[in-house]
């Protein structure tokens, strides 16, 4: 079932214990991020104030004892998008999101779903569907136990190989 941006935000805000997010693309083109990435590419300053809404949500989850983990499967050397993403992750890490990086070469034998996803409270999966240029075109919600198990197993297998953000040095 497709969900709106507002429904997506409400589901993330309402987690009871955990949210995990698996990213598997080397580049994204979100409308929010593109202007900030362009600043980075031009070596212009960015105060990252646009991240504050997400960081505030992360702080609320951390204060309530809820965990938020993100694993990024990346090709090396990193794409420009991922180098930029690495450079702006510190505010999110400081706010409580455990972000980790996994070189793609390490996951060759890990069964992965076909799309990036969020797994909320181990019960609901939100699959993120992107166009070829990295713009999000749809989000679908699933409570199918097969989908939940696939995503949980995939995330945990990737997590075991993941390098914490503060220890990962982009190549």
Secondary structure, DSSP 8 states (H G I E B T S, - for coil): -B--HHHHHHHHHT-SSEEEEEE--S----HHHHHHHHHHHTT-----GGGHHHHHHHHHHHHTT-EEEEEEEE-SS--HHHHHHHHT-HHHHHHTEEEEEEEGGGGTTS---SSEEEEETTTEEEEEEE-TTS-EEEEEEE--HHHHHHHHHHHHHHHHH-EEGGG----
